[in-house]
Amino acid sequence: MAADYDAVLAALMPLRKPGQRFLEWGSAAGIITIMADLLGFDACGIELDSTLVDVGRELAVRFDSNARFAAGSFIPMGWKWGRSDGDGRHGTIGGGPSGYLDLRRSLDEFDVVYGFPWMGEEQMLLDLMNSHGRRDAHLVLHTAQDGTKTYQGGKVV
């Protein structure tokens, strides 16, 4: 299932400022990362599937985008998901080598982070952002169930 690109665009528009750094967690073919770059963000995407990273890079060239992509995991090294019931499973989010190493940036260097969590993964992504992102950074999550929500400091803004 793809994100609603118009809804994500509407969420990103008010967050644009000169020099803002954007990261897409699980960037797939890179459409949203490229869109963010074309909006003026310094845009990066991290995707586990290296084949999709190649597609994103090809699309970036085709659309004259400076978006950068890294193959790897968007889960920072050392982070552990710990739900209150003790279940530490990551759902559909796979592990692997860190994509941050390839980008030469850490999560706390991004101003806007976007993710498309599957049902039940939103709290995990909020925890990840609260643990490793900056408190003033924005987290934009788009779900099939709830649409697009923007968070800052763990709260909807």
FENZI-V384583 format. One record per residue. N is the residue number from 1. RES is the residue in one small letter. PHI is phi as a letter, one per 40 degrees, with the letter a starting at -180 (NA if undefined). NEAR is the number of other ideal C-beta (glycine too) atoms within 8 Angstrom. D_FIRST is the distance of its C-alpha to the first C-alpha in Angstrom with 2 decimals. Layout:
BEGIN
n=N res=RES phi=PHI near=NEAR d_first=D_FIRST
n=N res=RES phi=PHI near=NEAR d_first=D_FIRST
END
This chain:
BEGIN
n=1 res=m phi=NA near=2 d_first=0.00
n=2 res=a phi=c near=5 d_first=3.80
n=3 res=a phi=c near=8 d_first=6.76
n=4 res=d phi=c near=9 d_first=9.39
n=5 res=y phi=c near=10 d_first=11.76
n=6 res=d phi=c near=6 d_first=14.74
n=7 res=a phi=c near=11 d_first=14.51
n=8 res=v phi=c near=15 d_first=14.33
n=9 res=l phi=d near=10 d_first=17.16
n=10 res=a phi=c near=8 d_first=19.13
n=11 res=a phi=c near=12 d_first=18.94
n=12 res=l phi=c near=16 d_first=20.10
n=13 res=m phi=d near=8 d_first=22.88
n=14 res=p phi=c near=5 d_first=25.32
n=15 res=l phi=c near=12 d_first=24.94
n=16 res=r phi=c near=9 d_first=26.24
n=17 res=k phi=a near=6 d_first=29.69
n=18 res=p phi=d near=4 d_first=31.59
n=19 res=g phi=g near=5 d_first=30.96
n=20 res=q phi=c near=12 d_first=27.86
n=21 res=r phi=c near=13 d_first=25.87
n=22 res=f phi=b near=17 d_first=22.06
n=23 res=l phi=b near=15 d_first=19.92
n=24 res=e phi=b near=16 d_first=16.19
n=25 res=w phi=c near=10 d_first=15.41
n=26 res=g phi=g near=11 d_first=13.02
n=27 res=s phi=c near=15 d_first=13.08
n=28 res=a phi=f near=9 d_first=11.33
n=29 res=a phi=c near=8 d_first=12.75
n=30 res=g phi=g near=19 d_first=14.32
n=31 res=i phi=d near=10 d_first=13.44
n=32 res=i phi=c near=13 d_first=13.89
n=33 res=t phi=c near=17 d_first=16.84
n=34 res=i phi=c near=15 d_first=18.42
n=35 res=m phi=d near=12 d_first=18.02
n=36 res=a phi=c near=15 d_first=19.78
n=37 res=d phi=c near=15 d_first=22.46
n=38 res=l phi=c near=8 d_first=23.10
n=39 res=l phi=c near=10 d_first=23.55
n=40 res=g phi=h near=7 d_first=26.26
n=41 res=f phi=c near=12 d_first=24.85
n=42 res=d phi=c near=9 d_first=25.91
n=43 res=a phi=b near=16 d_first=22.33
n=44 res=c phi=b near=16 d_first=21.21
n=45 res=g phi=b near=16 d_first=18.10
n=46 res=i phi=b near=17 d_first=18.13
n=47 res=e phi=a near=17 d_first=15.98
n=48 res=l phi=c near=9 d_first=17.10
n=49 res=d phi=c near=8 d_first=16.32
n=50 res=s phi=c near=8 d_first=19.24
n=51 res=t phi=c near=6 d_first=18.06
n=52 res=l phi=c near=12 d_first=15.15
n=53 res=v phi=c near=15 d_first=17.87
n=54 res=d phi=c near=8 d_first=19.98
n=55 res=v phi=c near=10 d_first=17.46
n=56 res=g phi=d near=18 d_first=17.22
n=57 res=r phi=c near=10 d_first=21.00
n=58 res=e phi=c near=8 d_first=21.45
n=59 res=l phi=c near=13 d_first=19.37
n=60 res=a phi=c near=15 d_first=21.38
n=61 res=v phi=c near=8 d_first=24.54
n=62 res=r phi=d near=6 d_first=23.57
n=63 res=f phi=b near=8 d_first=22.95
n=64 res=d phi=f near=4 d_first=25.96
n=65 res=s phi=b near=11 d_first=24.11
n=66 res=n phi=c near=7 d_first=25.66
n=67 res=a phi=d near=14 d_first=22.42
n=68 res=r phi=b near=8 d_first=22.99
n=69 res=f phi=b near=15 d_first=20.80
n=70 res=a phi=b near=14 d_first=21.79
n=71 res=a phi=c near=11 d_first=20.77
n=72 res=g phi=i near=14 d_first=21.00
n=73 res=s phi=c near=11 d_first=20.12
n=74 res=f phi=c near=11 d_first=19.72
n=75 res=i phi=c near=10 d_first=21.71
n=76 res=p phi=c near=12 d_first=25.28
n=77 res=m phi=d near=5 d_first=28.01
n=78 res=g phi=g near=4 d_first=29.81
n=79 res=w phi=c near=9 d_first=27.20
n=80 res=k phi=b near=5 d_first=26.89
n=81 res=w phi=c near=10 d_first=24.64
n=82 res=g phi=b near=6 d_first=26.98
n=83 res=r phi=c near=9 d_first=25.94
n=84 res=s phi=c near=4 d_first=28.92
n=85 res=d phi=c near=4 d_first=28.87
n=86 res=g phi=g near=6 d_first=29.23
n=87 res=d phi=c near=5 d_first=25.87
n=88 res=g phi=b near=8 d_first=24.93
n=89 res=r phi=c near=5 d_first=21.84
n=90 res=h phi=c near=11 d_first=18.93
n=91 res=g phi=g near=9 d_first=16.15
n=92 res=t phi=c near=6 d_first=13.40
n=93 res=i phi=c near=10 d_first=15.20
n=94 res=g phi=c near=7 d_first=17.50
n=95 res=g phi=b near=6 d_first=20.93
n=96 res=g phi=i near=7 d_first=22.86
n=97 res=p phi=c near=6 d_first=25.17
n=98 res=s phi=c near=11 d_first=24.82
n=99 res=g phi=c near=13 d_first=23.12
n=100 res=y phi=c near=14 d_first=25.48
n=101 res=l phi=c near=9 d_first=28.42
n=102 res=d phi=c near=9 d_first=27.21
n=103 res=l phi=c near=10 d_first=26.59
n=104 res=r phi=f near=5 d_first=29.95
n=105 res=r phi=a near=9 d_first=28.71
n=106 res=s phi=b near=7 d_first=28.10
n=107 res=l phi=d near=12 d_first=25.59
n=108 res=d phi=c near=8 d_first=28.44
n=109 res=e phi=c near=6 d_first=28.94
n=110 res=f phi=b near=14 d_first=25.79
n=111 res=d phi=c near=10 d_first=26.05
n=112 res=v phi=b near=16 d_first=22.40
n=113 res=v phi=b near=15 d_first=19.58
n=114 res=y phi=b near=16 d_first=15.88
n=115 res=g phi=a near=12 d_first=13.23
n=116 res=f phi=b near=8 d_first=9.76
n=117 res=p phi=c near=12 d_first=10.98
n=118 res=w phi=c near=7 d_first=9.79
n=119 res=m phi=d near=7 d_first=12.16
n=120 res=g phi=g near=7 d_first=15.67
n=121 res=e phi=c near=12 d_first=15.30
n=122 res=e phi=d near=10 d_first=16.28
n=123 res=q phi=c near=8 d_first=19.96
n=124 res=m phi=c near=13 d_first=19.82
n=125 res=l phi=c near=13 d_first=18.53
n=126 res=l phi=c near=12 d_first=21.17
n=127 res=d phi=c near=9 d_first=23.76
n=128 res=l phi=d near=14 d_first=22.92
n=129 res=m phi=c near=14 d_first=23.34
n=130 res=n phi=c near=8 d_first=26.45
n=131 res=s phi=c near=8 d_first=27.90
n=132 res=h phi=b near=9 d_first=27.46
n=133 res=g phi=c near=13 d_first=26.55
n=134 res=r phi=c near=7 d_first=29.14
n=135 res=r phi=c near=6 d_first=29.91
n=136 res=d phi=c near=5 d_first=29.84
n=137 res=a phi=c near=13 d_first=26.49
n=138 res=h phi=b near=11 d_first=23.47
n=139 res=l phi=b near=15 d_first=20.21
n=140 res=v phi=b near=16 d_first=17.31
n=141 res=l phi=b near=14 d_first=14.45
n=142 res=h phi=b near=14 d_first=11.44
n=143 res=t phi=b near=11 d_first=9.92
n=144 res=a phi=c near=4 d_first=8.31
n=145 res=q phi=c near=4 d_first=11.85
n=146 res=d phi=b near=5 d_first=14.13
n=147 res=g phi=g near=7 d_first=12.89
n=148 res=t phi=b near=11 d_first=14.55
n=149 res=k phi=b near=9 d_first=17.67
n=150 res=t phi=b near=11 d_first=20.15
n=151 res=y phi=b near=14 d_first=22.45
n=152 res=q phi=a near=11 d_first=25.76
n=153 res=g phi=g near=7 d_first=27.94
n=154 res=g phi=g near=7 d_first=25.57
n=155 res=k phi=b near=6 d_first=25.91
n=156 res=v phi=c near=5 d_first=23.86
n=157 res=v phi=b near=6 d_first=25.54
END
